[in-house]
């Protein structure tokens, strides 16, 4: 059952972007590899900008289609799931990326297609 609408997704985007920027500090990420710290912050900044540019009701400039936004989210999920293996993250660093990757993948996979008007 797909229930995450474009509107719900838009409301999730800004808090998630901010969390990706703040959580590395709160969780002291980077103990196994400093890339774990910086990757989250860079992704959070990019996610914030992507949300500002997305064509949905909370987008400010609306130059990127919502479909493209979902493609980027999917790519981020794959990168987050792969990052612990590629960069040898361990402990909290690895779990942080696996959990976030799985969460983003879940949100994208539960996206409810819009009806054509």
C-alpha positions as CSV (number, residue, x, y, z in Angstrom):
1,X,0.0,0.0,0.0
2,X,1.6,3.2,-1.2
3,X,0.5,6.2,0.9
4,X,3.3,8.8,0.9
5,X,1.9,11.6,-1.2
6,X,3.9,14.4,-2.8
7,X,2.5,16.7,0.0
8,X,3.7,14.4,2.8
9,X,7.1,13.9,1.2
10,X,7.5,17.7,1.0
11,X,6.8,18.1,4.7
12,X,9.4,15.4,5.4
13,X,12.2,16.9,3.3
14,X,13.2,20.0,5.3
15,X,13.4,18.3,8.7
16,X,15.3,15.4,7.2
17,X,17.8,17.8,5.5
18,X,18.3,19.6,8.8
19,X,18.7,16.3,10.7
20,X,21.4,15.2,8.2
21,X,23.3,18.4,9.0
22,X,22.9,18.3,12.8
23,X,23.1,14.6,13.7
24,X,26.7,14.1,12.8
25,X,27.6,16.6,15.6
26,X,25.1,15.1,18.1
27,X,26.1,11.5,17.4
28,X,29.8,12.2,17.1
29,X,30.0,10.6,13.7
30,X,33.4,10.0,12.0
31,X,35.1,7.7,14.6
32,X,35.7,5.0,12.0
33,X,36.3,7.4,9.1
34,X,35.9,11.2,9.0
35,X,34.0,10.8,5.7
36,X,31.0,9.5,7.8
37,X,30.8,13.0,9.4
38,X,31.2,15.1,6.2
39,X,29.1,12.9,3.9
40,X,26.0,13.5,6.0
41,X,26.4,17.2,6.3
42,X,27.1,17.6,2.5
43,X,24.0,15.4,1.8
44,X,21.9,17.5,4.2
45,X,22.9,20.7,2.5
46,X,22.3,19.2,-0.9
47,X,18.9,17.8,0.2
48,X,17.9,21.3,1.5
49,X,18.8,22.9,-1.8
50,X,17.0,20.1,-3.7
51,X,13.9,20.7,-1.7
52,X,14.0,24.4,-2.3
53,X,14.3,23.7,-6.1
54,X,11.6,21.0,-6.3
55,X,8.2,21.5,-7.9
56,X,6.0,20.9,-4.9
57,X,4.0,23.2,-2.6
58,X,7.0,23.7,-0.3
59,X,9.5,24.3,-3.1
60,X,10.6,27.9,-3.5
61,X,12.0,28.0,-7.0
62,X,10.3,24.9,-8.4
63,X,12.6,24.1,-11.3
64,X,13.2,20.4,-10.6
65,X,10.4,18.0,-11.2
66,X,9.1,15.9,-8.3
67,X,9.9,12.8,-10.3
68,X,13.6,13.9,-10.6
69,X,13.5,14.6,-6.8
70,X,12.5,11.0,-6.2
71,X,15.3,9.7,-8.5
72,X,17.8,11.7,-6.5
73,X,16.4,10.4,-3.2
74,X,16.7,6.8,-4.5
75,X,20.3,7.5,-5.5
76,X,21.1,8.9,-2.0
77,X,19.5,5.8,-0.4
78,X,21.8,3.5,-2.5
79,X,24.9,5.6,-1.7
80,X,24.0,5.6,2.0
81,X,23.5,1.8,2.1
82,X,26.8,1.3,0.2
83,X,28.9,3.9,2.0
84,X,29.8,1.7,5.1
85,X,31.2,-0.9,2.8
86,X,33.0,1.5,0.4
87,X,34.5,3.6,3.2
88,X,34.9,0.9,5.9
89,X,32.5,2.6,8.3
90,X,32.1,0.7,11.6
91,X,29.8,1.0,14.6
92,X,27.6,4.0,14.8
93,X,28.9,5.4,11.5
94,X,27.8,2.3,9.6
95,X,24.5,1.9,11.4
96,X,23.7,5.6,10.8
97,X,24.1,5.2,7.1
98,X,22.3,1.9,6.8
99,X,19.3,3.1,8.8
100,X,19.1,6.4,6.9
101,X,19.5,4.6,3.6
102,X,16.8,2.1,4.4
103,X,14.5,4.9,5.6
104,X,14.9,6.9,2.4
105,X,14.5,3.8,0.3
106,X,11.3,3.0,2.2
107,X,9.9,6.5,1.7
108,X,10.6,6.4,-2.0
109,X,9.1,2.9,-2.4
110,X,6.0,4.0,-0.6
111,X,5.5,7.0,-2.9
112,X,1.9,7.2,-4.1
113,X,1.8,8.1,-7.8
114,X,-0.2,11.2,-8.6
115,X,-3.3,11.0,-10.7
116,X,-3.1,12.7,-14.1
117,X,-5.3,15.7,-14.4
